[in-house]
Amino acid sequence: MHCPQLVQWLINQGVGVTVENLHRKKAVDIAEENGYLKIEEILTSIPIDSHIIIEKRPSLQNTETFNSMPWKIYFTPKDYSCINTIVYQRHWETNLSTSGPFIIPGSDSDIMIGQEIKGFFLEPKGPYTTVANQNQRIPPGRYQLAINTEGQKGGLRVFNEAVSKYGRNILIHSGNYPIQTEGCLLPGNKRGTDKKYGEMVSKSRDLVKEIVEWYRKTSNEASLLIYEPNK
């Protein structure tokens, strides 16, 4: 199942969307050449080995808010679905942290739940690893989610076949600074810098509540998709 809803939502946000055939290396701009109403038809008929490129170029120098954020996502039809999915792209790396924008597209359809949610995730520094107790980020890819009922942090558990649900112990939980990540993902509605702790996100606790509420509305069936451009 491809996701025309996500592409439509992104175009409505002023994001460029193209399809590039991996063999012919020719990009086709969906928004300009085919129009909004053709998106679903195109995404369900393009070659399975094509790249779909979602790109937003910044209109402002300020990158503290989502709408001014430059970012690019590559995916192919064979490995992509955004039904009830948090789509996160890693963008910045420092000697303490990793961060980037995420989106949960909103829709009135029966396969995408609730209103749109968007913000930034703050994670530990790279490189990524599946090994526990390293205080490093997890590999890019798709992850299952579950309500966290262990400890005091709440939020959601993040896991897949390579990253175990409890052994790696990765959560989406509230926090503001790299020192609070412990391998996990901290959401916030804005990003910035702190003189003592470096990169930071704000309003994290409120955003965690929104994400958990959205997850419950999906009947506890949702996922997290982490991208690293060109990887």
Phi, psi and omega in degrees: 000120176275181186229076177297333179298318179295315181298317178298316180299317181294319177299321178296337177273002180088025182262139177278140180230125177230158172243128181238119176288128186292338179272316184274343180056037180243122182269139176240124180279114183295313187295315186282314190272336188240343177081158185298323186288346182265357187300312183298317179299318182292314184292337179266000183234354182286157181304144186296338182256020177276154170269133164258126185246121176251121188222138173230126177260142184290139175264348181229159174286333181290120179245028179273344180244154185301317188292342179258011187275126173278132179199160182214136178235133174248137171206165176240153183303328185290339184237017187235131169211139179241020176298116179050055184233137168276118181258116187235130176243121174290137185227314182253145173225136174232182178284358178239337192207168173231144178205167178175173183278151170228157176221145167239100185298138176268150181199154174268359183285169183277359179249357175225127196257134165078192181273159180295145175231136180212154181175210180229148169254142172245127182231175174292171177292165174273179359286168180278161181205156173262357183279137182286159172063032178253351184051047176230161184290163178271162180296157172294159180141190181260137182231144171281160179234153176205150176298132177274118180249005181258138175072197187255356188279336180066214178073209184236144172275146183236124185200160172204196183296328182270332182247106189290152186298319183245329180295314178279328170061050180266134182232158157261109183219170184283150179167164186237337190232157180305325182296343182263359187284313180051040180091351189263181180249123179254115179273147174208157182273349173218157175237155180193201180230150178238137184300325184271317190253357180083221183299148181209163170234157183236166182056038186291316184299318179296321182289324175300317178300318178298316182294317180295319178298317175300316181300317180297325179291340177277011186061036178060033177231091182209168182217168176242130179244115182255125178250145163234116185308136177067017176238000000 
